């Protein structure tokens, strides 16, 4: 019995798929198509970076909102530290390093932000103007507000400062995230880790965030940072607060977002 030619090819020709594609050039990805795809990806990357560093839609408003948000964020950190009831996990780390080195909390926040940006390189995360401003300004605002906000022994006042700090960080997050100028260094670290795999399984954002924050929390405590009810209040309160404030503070695009279509030579064929 004579076998069909296609079945013969399937049994006898090594790399049958490549042979089949060679006989159907319309369905084979050529070097020209791959080059066009690479050029298109580079074009999209350049456009994304351009939008984040020099947005064409309400650029001044975005930058102002971002800076306002970072100021509120820094003021919230100051209130949590001055309340002395426990800070956010990253600020436990910052205060711990400050206690160990004798350097102020503000400069430690800036140094940590810059070092985290270096970790973005192997994680292939894309920064933006808001990313750079976040890394540089929050520590500056903490340093500016520390001398203004005094500490107190009155427990009621300390609880009020703690709650106010968490709320201000939530509002500040809504402003700077809503500006659409890129995530903060710590957020980018978590999203970058969530794109990696362990034993073939993708790391979830929840796992990445929990692992990173638990790590910095433990390291911060070991170096002298203090935890307390404020740490728990931030951990459980910041998510719902950002969920409340972000939709109300997010800048809506003035016109529908348009995307550049794939060039004909790079359009994949099924």
N, C-alpha and C positions, 0 to 999 in steps of 0.2 A: 504494500500500500504506500503510495507516494504521499509524503507529508507536505503541507503548504509551505511555501517559501518562508513565510513569516515565522512559523514554528521552527524551521531549520535554523534560521538566524538566531532565534531565541535560545536554542540549545547549543549551537556550535560556535557562535561568535562571542568571544570574550567582550565584556562591556557592552551588552546588547543595547542599552539605552543610548550610548554614544553613537553606535552604528545606526540606530533608528533615527536619531536626531540628524545624523549626517545626511540621511536620505530625505529629511524634511527640513531644509535650511530655514524655512520661515519660523520654525519653532526652536531654533538653536540660538543661544545667546552668543553673539559675536563679540570680538574685541572692540569693535566700534560702539556697540551698545553698552558694554561695560564702561568704556571711556565716557560715554554720554551720561551714564548713571553717576559716575564719580564726579563729573563736572556739575551735575544737578545737585548732588548731595552737598558739594562745596558751596554752591550758590545758596542753598537753603540755610546752611550753617552760617554763612556770611550775613544773610538777611536776618537770621535770628539774633546774632550778636549785635547787628546794627539796631534792631528794634529795642534791645535791652540797654544798649549804651547811648543811643541817640534816637529815642522814639519820635516818630513824626506826628503822632496823635497826642496833643496836649502835653508836650514835653515838660514845660515849666511847671504845670500843675502836678504832674507825676513826681518830679523831683522834690517839689515843696512838700507834697504829702508824704513822700518817703522820709524826708528829713524830720518832719513833725512826728511821724511814727517812731523813728529811731530815738528821738528825744524823749517821748513818752515811755518807750521801752527802757531807756537808761534811767529815767526817773523812777520807774517801777522797781528796777533792780535796787536802786538806792534805798527806797522805802522798805523793801524786804530785808536788806542787810541791816538797816538801822533798827528795824523792829526786833531783830535778834531772836526770832522765833524759828529760824531755819529758812534757808534760801532755796531757790530752784537748783536742780541737780548741777547744771553747768556753773552756777554761781557758787555752789559749795566747792567745786573744783577751783574756781578763780580765787575765792577767799583762802582756800587751803594753800594754793601756790603762793599767794601774797603773804600768808603767815610764815611760810617756809623760807621765802627769799627776801622778805622785807620790801618788796616792790609793791606799789599801790595797786588796788584792784583794777582801776581804769586801765593802766598800761598792760596789766596781765590779760585783760579782756581783748585788747588790741593785738597783742602778741599771739594769743591763742587763735584769734580770727585769721590772722595772716598765715600762721602755720597750717590751719585747717584748709585754707585755700590751696596750699601746696599739695595737699592730699587729693584735691580735685583733679589733678593732672592724671594720675594713673586711673582714677575713677571715670575720667572723660566726661566730667560735668561741665556745663556751660555757665560761666559767670555772667553777671550783668552789672550795670552801674549801681543798682541797689545792693548787690553782693559786696562790692568794694566799700560803699558807704556804710553798710552794716558792720563790716570788719573794722573800719577806722573810727566811726563816730560814736558807737554805743559806749565804748570805754571812755571817750572824751566827755560825753554827757554825764557818765557816772562820776568822773572826777570833778566836773563842774558842780554837780548837785550835792555831793557828799558834804562839803562844808556848810551848805545851806540847810540841809535836813539834819536836825540834831537827833540824838538818841534820847530816850526817856525810860524811866523805871516804872511808869504807870502802865499796868497790864492792859487796861482798856485802850489806851492810846496805841500801845504796841500792836494789839489785834487790829485796830483800825488802820494802822500803817501797813500791816501785812495784807489785809483785804484790799486796801487801796492800791498797793503795789501789784498784786495779781491782776486786778481790773485794768490798771494802766498798761500793763504788759499786753493784756488782751486787746485793748484799744489800739495800742501802738502797733501790734502785729497786724491788725486789720488795715491800718494806714499803710504800712510799708509793704506788706504783701499785696494789698489791693492796688498799689501803684504800678505793679506789673513790671518792675525793673530787675527782676531776678531774685532768687531765694537767698537767705542768709547762709554764711559758711557752714553752720552746724546743720541746717536743714539739707543743704546740698550733700553733706557727708552721708546723711541717712538715706537720701534718695539714691545716691551713687551706690551705696552698699546694697540697696534693695534690687539693683540690677545684676548683682553677682549671684552665683549659685554655690551651694555646698552639697557635695555628693549628687550632683545633677538636679538639685531642687533649688528653685529661685527663693532668695531671702525675701520675706515679706517686709513691708515698711514698718509694720508693728514690731516685728522681731528686731529689725535694724535699729529702730528708735529706742526700744527698751534696752537692748544690749549696750548701745553707746551710752545712754544716760545712766544706766546702772554702773557701767565701768567708770565714768567720770565721777559719779557720786561716791563710789567706794574709794577711788584714788584721792578725791578731795577730802573725805573724812580722815583717811590715813595721814594726810598732810596737815590736818588741823582745822579743816572746814567744819562748820556746825550744821547739823540737820535738826529738824523739829517739825512742829505742826505746820509751819510755813512751807516746808518742802512738800508735805502731803497736800496742802491747799493748792499749791502751784501745779503739782502733778495731776491732780484730779480736776482742777478748775480751769486750766488754761485752754484745754480742748473745747469745752462747751462755750467759753467766752469768745474764742476766735470764731467759732461757728456762728455766734450771734452777731459779732461786729463786722466780720469780713464781708458778707454780702451787702451790708449797708455802707461800707466805706470803699468798696472796690470801684475803680474807674471803669465805666462802661465804654467800649469803643464807639466812636462817633459814627462809624459806618461799618457795614459788614466786612469781616476779614476776607480778603481774597487770597487765593493761593496760586502760585505759578504752576501751570499744567506741566506734566512731564513732556519733554521733547519727544516727537514721534519716534525717533530712532531708539529712545530709551524705554519706550512703553513696553512692559512685559506682555508676552502673548501666552494665552493659556493653551 
